[in-house]
């Protein structure tokens, strides 16, 4: 297996953070490179080591593939888990969908030995075997549990005072709750606390855990955009300066598709949308020129002018 170190640095947080196998997923490296840039830079500064492999495939996504063939979904996911198992490392994901798929599959195959045997029969055609129990963590989980908001607050260099932020968790980070077991699925606090650790304000709003609507884009665009509009209306009403996401699909819905919603419903939102590690990088003192804000569809100047 081809493995390369991507960020081994002096631990600036003075925590002994473990080395994770980085799972970038499909959407971030192919369409949203600024999310990967911010994740890598923030993890490096915080002393979280990551190792990379070229052997991973699509997770696969927890909606489409699973609905077509659950056994295919399980087998592809198990192949990825077997790669992590072979490396002896836990997986760190940058995407809610990848997080749910890999963690859910790990759970199912650990609990159901008959299902594991059936999946391993399929994996045997590629000379692979999965034994179960691979640990999967989302970047937010690593930041919140391995490092902790209090520690992040202690080391930031440029607090984001005055910035009002709408925290958008997404569906797959906390559901199904009995498997994800990370935060309250109805009223989560982790992202809010990670935002306030940067000096910003996490503002409350209606329907905090409403789906972004992105999974419906390829099935029912009309409904998808209506859902996005309801979210944007609630966020605008909260007086937030920007949206902060943890998921590339939510990021796509609110950044790339915000102007589509505006044209369709004849409304104007002008709500910059950030991936949490982007704001984390700013608070940690990363030069703005090293981040990919020019790649955002919705201009971020209105939010940045409040803090820079």
C-alpha positions as CSV (number, residue, x, y, z in Angstrom):
1,X,0.0,0.0,0.0
2,X,1.4,3.4,-1.0
3,X,1.4,5.7,2.0
4,X,2.9,9.2,2.3
5,X,3.1,11.5,5.3
6,X,1.4,14.8,4.6
7,X,1.7,16.8,7.8
8,X,4.1,15.7,10.6
9,X,5.0,18.8,12.6
10,X,5.9,19.9,16.1
11,X,2.8,19.6,18.3
12,X,2.0,23.3,18.9
13,X,-0.9,22.5,21.1
14,X,1.3,20.4,23.4
15,X,-1.2,17.6,23.1
16,X,-0.1,14.1,22.0
17,X,-2.4,13.9,19.1
18,X,-2.4,10.7,17.1
19,X,-1.6,10.1,13.5
20,X,-4.8,9.6,11.4
21,X,-5.2,8.2,7.9
22,X,-6.8,11.1,6.0
23,X,-9.9,10.3,4.0
24,X,-10.6,13.3,1.7
25,X,-13.6,11.8,-0.2
26,X,-14.5,12.7,-3.7
27,X,-16.1,16.2,-3.7
28,X,-13.5,18.1,-1.8
29,X,-10.4,17.3,-3.8
30,X,-12.2,17.4,-7.2
31,X,-14.4,20.5,-6.7
32,X,-13.7,22.3,-3.4
33,X,-9.9,22.4,-3.0
34,X,-10.1,25.3,-0.6
35,X,-11.7,23.0,2.0
36,X,-8.8,20.7,1.8
37,X,-6.3,23.5,2.1
38,X,-7.9,24.9,5.2
39,X,-8.2,21.4,6.8
40,X,-4.6,20.6,6.2
41,X,-3.3,23.9,7.4
42,X,-5.4,24.0,10.6
43,X,-4.6,20.4,11.5
44,X,-0.9,21.0,11.0
45,X,-0.9,24.0,13.2
46,X,-2.8,22.1,15.9
47,X,-0.3,19.3,15.8
48,X,-2.6,16.6,14.3
49,X,-0.6,14.3,12.1
50,X,-2.2,12.9,9.0
51,X,-1.0,10.1,6.6
52,X,-2.3,9.8,3.1
53,X,-2.9,6.8,0.8
54,X,-3.8,6.6,-2.9
55,X,-5.7,3.4,-2.4
56,X,-9.0,4.8,-1.1
57,X,-12.0,4.9,-3.4
58,X,-15.4,6.8,-3.0
59,X,-16.7,6.1,0.5
60,X,-19.4,5.5,-1.2
61,X,-22.1,8.1,-0.4
62,X,-24.7,7.2,2.3
63,X,-27.8,8.0,0.2
64,X,-27.6,7.0,-3.5
65,X,-25.5,3.9,-3.6
66,X,-27.0,2.5,-0.4
67,X,-30.5,2.9,-1.8
68,X,-29.6,1.0,-5.0
69,X,-27.6,-1.8,-3.4
70,X,-26.8,-2.0,0.3
71,X,-24.4,-4.9,-0.2
72,X,-22.4,-2.9,-2.8
73,X,-22.4,0.0,-0.4
74,X,-21.2,-2.2,2.4
75,X,-18.5,-3.8,0.3
76,X,-17.0,-0.6,-1.1
77,X,-17.0,0.9,2.4
78,X,-15.4,-2.2,3.9
79,X,-12.7,-2.1,1.3
80,X,-11.8,1.4,2.5
81,X,-11.9,0.3,6.1
82,X,-9.6,-2.6,5.3
83,X,-7.0,-0.2,4.0
84,X,-7.1,1.8,7.2
85,X,-7.0,-1.5,9.2
86,X,-3.9,-2.5,7.2
87,X,-2.2,0.8,8.0
88,X,-3.0,0.4,11.7
89,X,-4.5,3.9,11.8
90,X,-7.9,5.4,12.6
91,X,-9.6,7.3,9.7
92,X,-10.1,11.1,9.8
93,X,-12.7,12.3,7.3
94,X,-13.4,15.9,6.1
95,X,-16.9,15.1,4.9
96,X,-20.2,14.3,6.8
97,X,-21.3,11.8,4.2
98,X,-18.0,9.9,4.2
99,X,-18.1,10.0,8.0
100,X,-21.5,8.5,8.2
101,X,-20.9,5.8,5.6
102,X,-17.6,4.6,7.0
103,X,-18.7,4.8,10.6
104,X,-22.0,3.1,10.0
105,X,-20.4,0.3,7.9
106,X,-17.8,-0.3,10.6
107,X,-20.6,-0.6,13.1
108,X,-22.7,-3.0,11.1
109,X,-19.8,-5.3,10.2
110,X,-18.5,-5.3,13.8
111,X,-22.0,-6.2,15.1
112,X,-23.1,-8.7,12.4
113,X,-20.5,-11.5,11.8
114,X,-22.7,-13.1,9.1
115,X,-22.8,-9.9,7.2
116,X,-19.1,-9.4,7.6
117,X,-18.5,-12.9,6.2
118,X,-20.6,-12.1,3.2
119,X,-18.8,-8.8,2.6
120,X,-15.4,-10.5,3.0
121,X,-16.4,-13.0,0.4
122,X,-16.8,-10.1,-2.1
123,X,-13.6,-8.5,-0.9
124,X,-11.6,-11.7,-1.5
125,X,-11.9,-11.0,-5.2
126,X,-9.5,-8.1,-4.6
127,X,-7.4,-10.0,-2.1
128,X,-8.7,-8.0,0.8
129,X,-10.3,-8.8,4.1
130,X,-11.9,-6.6,6.8
131,X,-11.8,-7.8,10.4
132,X,-14.0,-5.0,11.9
133,X,-13.5,-2.3,14.5
134,X,-11.8,0.4,12.4
135,X,-12.4,3.8,14.2
136,X,-13.7,6.6,12.0
137,X,-13.6,10.3,13.1
138,X,-14.9,13.5,11.5
139,X,-12.5,16.5,11.6
140,X,-15.0,18.2,13.9
141,X,-14.9,15.3,16.3
142,X,-11.1,15.5,16.4
143,X,-11.2,19.2,17.0
144,X,-13.9,19.0,19.6
145,X,-12.8,15.8,21.5
146,X,-9.1,15.3,20.8
147,X,-8.2,19.0,21.1
148,X,-11.2,20.7,22.6
149,X,-12.7,24.2,22.2
150,X,-11.0,25.5,25.4
151,X,-7.5,24.5,24.0
152,X,-8.3,26.1,20.6
153,X,-9.5,29.3,22.3
154,X,-6.2,29.4,24.3
155,X,-3.9,29.3,21.2
156,X,-5.7,31.4,18.6
157,X,-3.9,34.5,17.6
158,X,-6.6,36.6,15.9
159,X,-10.0,36.2,17.6
160,X,-13.0,36.7,15.3
161,X,-14.7,39.2,17.6
162,X,-17.9,40.7,16.2
163,X,-18.6,38.0,13.6
164,X,-22.0,36.5,13.9
165,X,-22.1,32.9,12.6
166,X,-24.9,30.5,11.7
167,X,-23.7,27.0,12.5
168,X,-24.8,24.4,10.0
169,X,-24.2,20.9,11.2
170,X,-25.7,18.9,8.4
171,X,-27.6,15.6,8.8
172,X,-24.9,13.0,8.6
173,X,-22.6,14.2,11.3
174,X,-25.0,13.2,14.1
175,X,-27.5,10.8,12.5
176,X,-28.2,7.9,13.0
177,X,-27.5,9.0,16.6
178,X,-27.2,5.5,18.1
179,X,-24.3,4.8,15.7
180,X,-22.7,8.2,15.3
181,X,-22.8,8.8,19.0
182,X,-21.0,12.2,18.7
183,X,-23.5,14.9,19.6
184,X,-27.2,15.5,20.3
185,X,-29.0,14.9,17.0
186,X,-31.8,17.4,17.8
187,X,-29.8,20.2,19.5
188,X,-26.1,19.6,19.0
189,X,-23.5,22.0,20.6
190,X,-20.1,21.0,19.3
191,X,-19.9,23.3,16.2
192,X,-21.4,26.2,18.2
193,X,-18.7,25.7,20.8
194,X,-16.0,25.4,18.2
195,X,-17.2,28.7,16.7
196,X,-17.3,30.6,20.0
197,X,-13.8,29.2,20.7
198,X,-12.6,31.5,17.8
199,X,-14.1,34.6,19.4
200,X,-17.1,34.7,17.1
201,X,-20.8,34.5,18.1
202,X,-22.9,31.4,17.1
203,X,-26.3,32.8,16.6
204,X,-29.5,30.8,17.2
205,X,-32.1,30.3,14.5
206,X,-35.3,28.4,13.6
207,X,-35.0,24.8,12.4
208,X,-31.3,24.5,13.2
209,X,-31.1,20.9,12.2
210,X,-33.1,21.1,8.9
211,X,-31.5,19.3,6.0
212,X,-29.7,21.6,3.5
213,X,-31.5,19.8,0.6
214,X,-28.4,18.9,-1.4
215,X,-29.1,15.1,-1.6
216,X,-32.2,15.9,-3.6
217,X,-30.4,17.9,-6.3
218,X,-30.2,15.0,-8.7
219,X,-33.7,13.8,-8.0
220,X,-36.0,16.9,-7.4
221,X,-34.2,20.2,-7.9
222,X,-37.3,22.2,-7.2
223,X,-37.7,20.7,-3.7
224,X,-34.0,20.9,-3.1
225,X,-33.9,24.7,-3.8
226,X,-37.1,25.2,-1.7
227,X,-35.3,23.6,1.3
228,X,-32.2,25.7,0.7
229,X,-34.4,28.8,0.6
230,X,-36.1,28.0,3.9
231,X,-32.7,27.6,5.5
232,X,-31.3,30.8,4.0
233,X,-34.5,32.7,5.1
234,X,-34.0,31.4,8.7
235,X,-30.3,32.3,8.7
236,X,-30.9,35.7,7.3
237,X,-33.6,36.4,9.9
238,X,-31.1,35.4,12.6
239,X,-28.9,38.4,11.6
240,X,-25.9,36.1,10.9
241,X,-23.0,37.5,8.9
242,X,-22.2,34.1,7.4
243,X,-22.8,30.4,7.4
244,X,-20.3,27.8,8.7
245,X,-20.5,24.2,7.5
246,X,-18.8,20.9,8.2
247,X,-19.8,19.2,4.9
248,X,-18.9,19.7,1.2
249,X,-22.5,19.0,0.2
250,X,-23.9,21.7,2.6
251,X,-21.1,24.0,1.4
252,X,-22.1,23.4,-2.2
253,X,-25.8,24.0,-1.5
254,X,-25.2,27.3,0.3
255,X,-22.2,28.7,-1.6
256,X,-22.5,27.4,-5.2
257,X,-26.3,27.3,-5.3
258,X,-27.1,30.4,-3.2
259,X,-27.3,32.5,-6.4
260,X,-29.5,29.9,-8.1
261,X,-31.9,30.2,-5.1
262,X,-31.7,34.0,-5.4
263,X,-32.6,34.0,-9.0
264,X,-35.4,31.5,-8.7
265,X,-37.2,33.2,-5.7
266,X,-36.2,36.8,-6.5
267,X,-34.4,37.3,-3.2
268,X,-31.0,38.5,-2.1
269,X,-29.1,36.9,0.7
270,X,-25.4,37.7,0.3
271,X,-24.5,35.1,3.0
272,X,-20.8,34.0,2.7
273,X,-20.4,30.4,3.5
274,X,-17.3,29.0,5.1
275,X,-16.0,25.5,5.9
276,X,-15.2,25.6,9.7
277,X,-11.4,25.0,9.2
278,X,-11.3,28.2,7.0
279,X,-12.4,30.4,10.0
280,X,-10.1,28.3,12.3
281,X,-7.2,29.1,10.0
282,X,-8.0,32.8,10.2
283,X,-8.1,32.7,14.0
284,X,-4.9,30.8,14.1
285,X,-3.2,33.5,12.1
286,X,-2.9,31.9,8.7
287,X,-2.2,34.5,6.0
288,X,-5.5,35.1,4.1
289,X,-3.5,34.8,0.8
290,X,-2.8,31.1,1.6
291,X,-6.5,30.3,1.8
292,X,-8.8,29.8,-1.3
293,X,-11.4,32.5,-0.6
294,X,-11.3,33.6,-4.3
295,X,-12.8,30.1,-5.1
296,X,-16.0,30.9,-3.2
297,X,-19.0,31.7,-5.4
298,X,-20.5,34.1,-2.8
299,X,-18.0,36.8,-2.1
300,X,-16.7,36.6,1.5
301,X,-15.6,40.2,1.8
302,X,-18.5,41.3,3.9
303,X,-17.6,38.8,6.6
304,X,-13.9,39.2,6.4
305,X,-14.1,43.0,6.7
306,X,-15.6,42.5,10.2
307,X,-12.6,40.6,11.4
308,X,-9.6,41.7,9.4
